[in-house]
Amino acid sequence: MPRVYCAEPLSVGERELPGEAARHVQVLRLQPGDALTLFDGRGGEWAARVTRMGRSEVVVQVGECVPLEREAARAVHLIVGMPANERMDWLVEKATELGVASIQPVLTARSVLKLEGDRAAKRQARWQAIAVAACEQCGRNRVPAVAAPLALQAALRDVGPGGRVLLSLRAGSRPLRDVAGDASTVWVLHGPEGGLAPQEEDAAIAAGFAPVHLGARVLRSETAAIAALALLGSS
């Protein structure tokens, strides 16, 4: 059954779908009488049925909310030194599928992708839309927030409570599983292509991030983030 995200809060009854949700239904070529599942990103999902299709409007009958959750047992927040080209798009999609709680893109000394102003806002909107589409595909009913890019130092100041780990190749780093333990919330920081600069790693460690590694092989930045999510989600 098609799953469609509705950006406005859902409730029982007949209603017109907002713009993006209506366009999605039209792209799917649904017709009056067709069933679909709606979710608003706040938890749970609603069985619904199309009642009317117009040139630009879609009206549905929304049934009772089913309090179904498919979230990971551990909340993992990624602080991402943005990889270049389309790799960040791929990272957002796969991280969402793996249950990431939030994604904070950061600008670092070695970042190839530099974003600010309108360009940053447009890219953030694109990444958030990718997260929504991934939730529609994988069955998640809560959409992770993809924040606007920040300078690394600003992102470090915004970190909330929970375990803090830094993916690092420096000597003395420990296996991720050993450091994360059974913490219910973990913040994972990793750099872009080329990693974080030594002074950036020092700043992260001063902010409470423990250096960890994922094994003997050197992974691409986006691969490392996904591997960390998979390990934390399965432990």
N, C-alpha and C positions, 0 to 999 in steps of 0.2 A: 504494500500500500504506500502511495507517495507520502513523504513527510515534508511539511512546509513550515518554515519559521515565520512567525508573526511578531513584528517588533512592538506591537501594542499589547497590553495585558489582555488575556483571554478570559471569557466567562461563558456560562451556559446561555444559549439563545441564538437568534438569527442576527448576523452582523455582516457588514461589508468589510472585506479584507483591505488592509492598507496597501499602498503602492507596490512595494517589492514582492509581497506575498501574492498579490493579485496577478502580477506579471509572471510569477513562477507558475501559478496554476494555469495561466493561459499558455505558457510555453509547454507545459505538460499535456496540453490539449484535453484537459478534463471537461466533462459536460455535466449539466444538471442531473443529479441522481448519483454521480460518482462519489465514492468515499475517499477520504484522505485523513491523515493525522496532522494535527497542528500542535506546535509548542511555541512558547513565548520566551524561552531562555531562563525562566525563573523557577523551573522545576515542574515535573509532571508533563503530561501530554493529553490532548483532547481528541476524541474521535469526532469527525465532522463529515458533512455531506454538502456538496455543491447544490444550491437551490436556484441560483440565477447567474447567467453569464451575459454581460453586456459588452459593448465595444471596449470599455476601459474598466469596468467594474466587475467584481466577483463577489457574490453573496453566498454565505454558507450558513448552515445550521450547526451550531457547536453543541456537542453533548457534554456529559459530565467529565470532569478532570480525573484522569487515572494517575495516581501518585507514584509513577514509575521512575526510578532513577538508575542511571548506568554510569555513575561517577566512580572514579578510582577511590580506593580506601584511603590513600595518602594524597594530600594536596601538594602538588609539585608546581612551583612557580619558576618560570625560566626568565633569566636576565641574559639577553642575547646580544653579543657583539655581532651585528647584522652581517651575514654573508652577502656577497654581491650577486648581481644578475637575478635569476629567478630562483636561486636557492633559498632565499628567505620565504618566498611563496610556498615552496615545498615543505620547509620546516614548519611553518604555521599549520599547514594542512595535516601533516603527519603527527605533530605534537597534539593537535586537537583530537585526532583519532585515538591517541594513546592516553587521553584524559588530562592533559595539562590544565592547571587551575587558572593561570594567567601567563601572559608573555609581555615582557618589557624590553623592547629593542633599545640598545644603547650605542652611542657614538664613542669610539675609542681611538687611541693614537694610530692604530694600524688598520682602522676601518677603511675599506675601499668605497663602500657606499656611504655617501655624505648626504644627509637630508635635513632640510630646515624649511620653515615657512609653509607656503602652499604646497610645495612638493612633498613635504613630510606629512601634511594633513591628508593629501590624496593617497599616499602610500599606506598610511594607517587605515584609511577607509577600505582600501583594497584588501589589506590583511584581515580586517575584521569580517569582511564579506567572505573571505576564504574560510575563516573559522566557522561562520554560520553554515556555509555549504557543507563543510566537513561534518558538522553536527547533524545536518539533515541526512547525510549518507550513513553515518556510523550509529545513529540511534541515541546520541546524547541529547538530554533535554535541558541542559545548562550550557550556555555559550561562554567560553572563556574570553575575558577582555584582552584585547591586544592594544596596549597603551601607545601613546605618541612617543617617538624616539626622544631619549634624554641623554645628556652627557653622563658618563659613567659615575662620576662623583655624586651627581644629583640622584641617580638611581640607587646608589649605595645608602644614601640618607633615607630613602623611602622604604627600605626593606622592613617588613613586619616581623612578628615573632615566629620562631621555628628554627629548625636546623639550617645551617648555611654552609654550602660546599662550593668550592672553586675547582673547575676542571683545569688541571695544570700538569705540565710536564716537568716541573722543577723537582730536584732531588728531595726526597723526604716525603713526597705526597703518598697518601695511603689509599687502599682500595675504597671505592665509593661505598660499597655495602658496609664496610667496617665502620665508617664514619657516620653514615646516615642513621644506622641503627633502626629503632622502631619509631622515630619521630613521625607524628601525624602530619606535619607540615614541613616541607623542605624547599629552600630557595637555592636554585642551581645557577651559578654564574659561569659563563664561558665566553671566550673571545672570538673575534672574527678570523678570517684567514691570517695565519701567522701568529695567532694567539694574542693575549694581552701583553703589553710592555711590562718589563720587570717592576717599574714603579707603580703600575696599575695593579699588579698582583699584590704588591706590598700594601697598597691602600685597601684592597679587598680583605686581606688577612687582618689588617688593623681594624676593619669593620666586623670581624668575627667569622669570616669565611675560612673554612678549613680546606687546604689543598688536597685534592683527591685525583686518582687516575682510574682509567677504565681498562687497564691491561697493558700489555707490552707493545701493542701496535699504535701508531699515530693515526688518528681518525680526522677526517675533514670536520670543520667546525659544526656544520649542520648534522653530520652523522653522529658526532659526539653528543650533541643535545638529545637526539632521538634515542641513542643507546642509554644515556643516563635515565631518561624517562622510562624506558622499558625495564631497566634494572630496578628502579625505585618502585615501579608499579607492580613488580612481581615479587618483591621482598616484604 
